[in-house]
Amino acid sequence: MTSLMRAAAAAAILTASSAAVLADGRAPTAEEKATIETALKGQGFSTWGKIEFDDGKWEIDNAMHSDGKTYDVDLAKADLAVLKKELDAD
């Protein structure tokens, strides 16, 4: 295999890996999860269920708020601002 072919193969692998990290419907990395959990706690949430990146935002299921209610919450990708806080219907 030539150097050019090896470089092309390596670039393809890196591109595929990067796409997986940016893909919708994925769980957060350990670092992202820690940052998201800090943001949720700062917004008054104490426990939550599944965290998933989907449709360009973080979606958090069954987040228990200090008001005693459970919400489904969407956070902005860039700054983790609350985009949606909807009472959980489950």
N, C-alpha and C positions, 0 to 999 in steps of 0.2 A: 504494500500500500504506500503510495507516495505521500509526501508531507502535505501536499495540498488536499489530498483525499482525507487524511487524518484530521486536518484542521476543519474541513467541512463537516466531517462526522461529529467532531467535538462541538462545533457551533450548533449543529442540529440537536444534539443532546441537551445543551444548555438552553436552547430556545424552548424545547419541550418541557424542561424542568421549570423554567420561568412561567410558562403558560399554565402549568398545573398550580403554581402558587397563586396566580391571578384568577383562576377559574371560579365561576359561580358554583354554589352548592358545596363549598369546601369548609372544613373545620379550620379554626385559627391555628397558627403555629403557637408554640409555647410562649414566645415573646408577645405575640398579638393577644393571646388569651390573658396574660398577666395585665397588659395595658387595658384591655376591655373590662376586665374585672375591677380594676381600680376606678375606671370611669363609672361603672355601674354602682359601685359602693358610694362614690361621690354624689350620685344622683339619688341616693336613699334606698337602693336595692340591697338586699341581704343574701338572697339565694336566687338561683336561676337554673334553667335546664339547658337545652341545646343552644349552642352558639354556632352560627353558620354565616359565611359570606355569600350573599346571593343578591342579584339584581343591583350590584354596585354599592351595597350597604351591608352592615352587620345586622343580622336578625337574631334576637334572643327570645327564647320561649320561656314562659312560666316564671317571669321575674317577680319575686315577692318584694313589694315596696314597704317602706316604713309606715304607710297609711293602712297596712293590713290587707291590701288588695293585690291580686296577681295580674300582671300585665304581659303582653307581648310587646317587645320594644325593638325599634330599629335605630341604629346608630350610624351616623355619617362615617364614611371610610376615612376621610382626611383628619377630622378633629374629634371624632366620637361624640359629637353633639347629638342629642335626642331628636330624631326625625319623627318618630311615632311612639306613642305610649297608649296602647289600646287595651282595655280590660280584656283579660283572657276569658274566652267563652267556654273553655273546657271544664 
